[in-house]
Amino acid sequence: VLKQRLVTGVYKNFREALQKIYSTEGLLGFYSAWKPTVSRNVPFVITTFTSREMMQRKIIKYKERHEKEKGQLKLSSGDNLLIGVASALLAGVVTQPIDVIKTRMMTQAASNAVPYTSALECASSIIRTESWRKLYSGFSQRAVYMCGLWGITFALEPILTRRLQKKTDDAPET
């Protein structure tokens, strides 16, 4: 809530945001729209990891058919980077409407507009008054950080896992 309201210019600074939210909405004001946030995050993560697994399998099968060296094929860091970017992009397409609804609900308390009664009412209002395309507003900005974050995460995860495993394997037993 703090981040959304600061980014959208509802408050001038962090201190003002803390004071105003607490004084007008109480402690629960910091958690407004938690349901849409969870409703966005759970499908995002499920879609990201499911698509990652599918893409990894497809790339390994492709490499098995087309590479001369047979044996245990591994994905390169570049493969994992691209898989992370593609997985995040797909998950973003799936969850962007929920993200827009979440943001609207988080920022509504600080606006002069009549508050939405539910996420469903928010979505139907957006579609009715602004068109369904508005549910994808901000997608390109969100995609930049999502694709970078998940691309780097999926590229580094196997490297860090191997290093940690090696350290664990090399550690003396006690």
C-alpha positions as CSV (number, residue, x, y, z in Angstrom):
1,V,0.0,0.0,0.0
2,L,2.8,2.4,0.9
3,K,4.7,1.8,-2.3
4,Q,1.6,2.0,-4.5
5,R,0.5,5.3,-3.0
6,L,3.9,6.8,-3.1
7,V,4.5,5.8,-6.7
8,T,1.1,7.1,-7.8
9,G,1.8,10.5,-6.0
10,V,-1.0,10.2,-3.4
11,Y,1.5,11.2,-0.7
12,K,4.6,13.4,-0.9
13,N,6.9,11.2,1.1
14,F,7.1,8.0,3.2
15,R,6.5,9.8,6.5
16,E,3.4,11.5,5.3
17,A,2.1,8.2,3.9
18,L,2.6,6.4,7.2
19,Q,0.9,9.1,9.2
20,K,-2.1,9.6,6.9
21,I,-2.8,5.9,6.3
22,Y,-2.6,5.1,10.0
23,S,-4.6,8.1,11.1
24,T,-7.4,7.7,8.5
25,E,-7.5,3.9,8.1
26,G,-5.8,2.5,11.1
27,L,-3.3,-0.4,11.1
28,L,-5.4,-2.4,8.6
29,G,-5.1,0.4,6.1
30,F,-1.6,-0.9,5.4
31,Y,-3.1,-4.2,4.3
32,S,-5.9,-3.0,2.1
33,A,-6.2,-5.1,-1.0
34,W,-4.2,-8.0,0.4
35,K,-6.6,-10.5,-1.2
36,P,-6.0,-9.2,-4.7
37,T,-2.3,-9.2,-4.0
38,V,-2.4,-12.9,-3.0
39,S,-4.7,-13.6,-5.9
40,R,-2.0,-12.1,-8.2
41,N,1.1,-13.6,-6.6
42,V,-0.1,-17.2,-6.3
43,P,-1.0,-17.6,-10.0
44,F,2.1,-15.7,-11.0
45,V,4.4,-18.0,-9.2
46,I,2.5,-21.1,-10.3
47,T,2.6,-20.0,-13.9
48,T,6.3,-19.0,-13.7
49,F,7.5,-22.3,-12.3
50,T,5.2,-24.5,-14.4
51,S,6.2,-22.8,-17.6
52,R,9.8,-23.0,-16.5
53,E,9.6,-26.7,-16.0
54,M,7.9,-27.2,-19.4
55,M,10.5,-25.0,-21.2
56,Q,13.4,-26.7,-19.6
57,R,12.1,-30.1,-20.7
58,K,11.5,-28.9,-24.3
59,I,15.0,-27.4,-24.5
60,I,16.7,-30.5,-23.2
61,K,14.7,-32.7,-25.6
62,Y,15.7,-30.4,-28.4
63,K,19.4,-30.6,-27.4
64,E,19.2,-34.4,-27.2
65,R,18.0,-34.6,-30.8
66,H,20.4,-32.0,-32.2
67,E,23.6,-32.1,-30.3
68,K,26.4,-34.5,-31.3
69,E,27.5,-35.0,-27.7
70,K,25.2,-37.4,-26.0
71,G,25.0,-37.9,-22.3
72,Q,23.6,-35.8,-19.5
73,L,22.8,-32.5,-21.1
74,K,22.6,-29.4,-19.0
75,L,21.0,-26.1,-19.7
76,S,23.3,-23.2,-20.0
77,S,23.0,-20.0,-18.0
78,G,21.8,-18.3,-21.2
79,D,19.1,-21.0,-21.6
80,N,18.0,-20.5,-18.0
81,L,18.0,-16.7,-18.5
82,L,15.7,-16.9,-21.5
83,I,13.5,-19.4,-19.7
84,G,13.2,-17.0,-16.8
85,V,12.3,-14.1,-19.1
86,A,9.8,-16.1,-21.0
87,S,8.2,-17.6,-17.9
88,A,7.8,-14.2,-16.2
89,L,6.4,-12.7,-19.4
90,L,3.8,-15.5,-19.6
91,A,2.9,-15.2,-15.9
92,G,2.7,-11.4,-16.4
93,V,0.2,-11.8,-19.2
94,V,-1.9,-14.1,-17.0
95,T,-1.8,-11.9,-13.9
96,Q,-1.7,-8.3,-15.2
97,P,-5.4,-7.7,-14.9
98,I,-5.3,-8.8,-11.2
99,D,-2.3,-6.5,-10.7
100,V,-4.3,-3.5,-12.1
101,I,-7.2,-4.4,-9.8
102,K,-4.9,-4.7,-6.8
103,T,-3.3,-1.3,-7.5
104,R,-6.7,0.4,-7.9
105,M,-7.9,-1.1,-4.7
106,M,-4.7,-0.1,-2.8
107,T,-4.9,3.5,-4.0
108,Q,-8.7,4.0,-3.8
109,A,-8.8,4.9,-0.1
110,A,-6.7,8.0,-0.8
111,S,-8.7,9.2,-3.7
112,N,-12.0,11.1,-3.9
113,A,-13.6,8.3,-5.9
114,V,-16.3,6.1,-4.5
115,P,-14.5,3.0,-3.2
116,Y,-14.9,-0.3,-4.9
117,T,-16.9,-2.8,-2.9
118,S,-14.9,-5.8,-4.2
119,A,-12.3,-6.9,-6.7
120,L,-15.0,-8.1,-9.0
121,E,-16.8,-4.8,-8.9
122,C,-13.4,-3.0,-9.6
123,A,-12.8,-5.2,-12.6
124,S,-16.3,-4.8,-14.0
125,S,-16.1,-1.0,-13.5
126,I,-12.8,-0.8,-15.3
127,I,-14.1,-2.8,-18.3
128,R,-17.4,-0.9,-18.4
129,T,-16.0,2.6,-18.2
130,E,-12.4,2.3,-19.6
131,S,-12.4,-0.9,-21.7
132,W,-10.8,-4.3,-21.0
133,R,-7.5,-3.0,-22.4
134,K,-7.1,-0.9,-19.3
135,L,-6.6,-4.1,-17.3
136,Y,-3.2,-4.4,-19.1
137,S,-2.1,-0.8,-18.4
138,G,1.4,-0.7,-17.0
139,F,2.3,-4.2,-18.4
140,S,5.4,-3.1,-20.2
141,Q,6.8,-1.4,-17.0
142,R,6.0,-4.5,-14.9
143,A,7.5,-6.8,-17.6
144,V,10.8,-5.0,-17.4
145,Y,11.4,-5.8,-13.8
146,M,9.6,-9.2,-13.8
147,C,11.6,-10.5,-16.8
148,G,14.9,-9.1,-15.3
149,L,14.2,-10.5,-11.9
150,W,13.1,-14.0,-13.0
151,G,15.7,-14.2,-15.8
152,I,18.5,-13.5,-13.4
153,T,17.1,-15.7,-10.7
154,F,16.7,-18.7,-13.0
155,A,20.1,-18.1,-14.6
156,L,21.9,-18.0,-11.2
157,E,19.9,-20.6,-9.3
158,P,21.6,-23.7,-10.9
159,I,25.1,-22.1,-10.5
160,L,24.5,-21.2,-6.9
161,T,23.0,-24.6,-6.2
162,R,26.0,-26.4,-7.7
163,R,28.4,-24.3,-5.6
164,L,26.5,-24.8,-2.4
165,Q,26.3,-28.6,-3.1
166,K,30.1,-28.7,-3.8
167,K,30.7,-26.9,-0.5
168,T,28.4,-29.2,1.3
169,D,30.1,-32.3,-0.3
170,D,33.6,-30.9,0.5
171,A,32.7,-30.1,4.2
172,P,34.3,-32.4,6.7
173,E,31.8,-34.6,8.6
174,T,31.4,-34.0,12.3
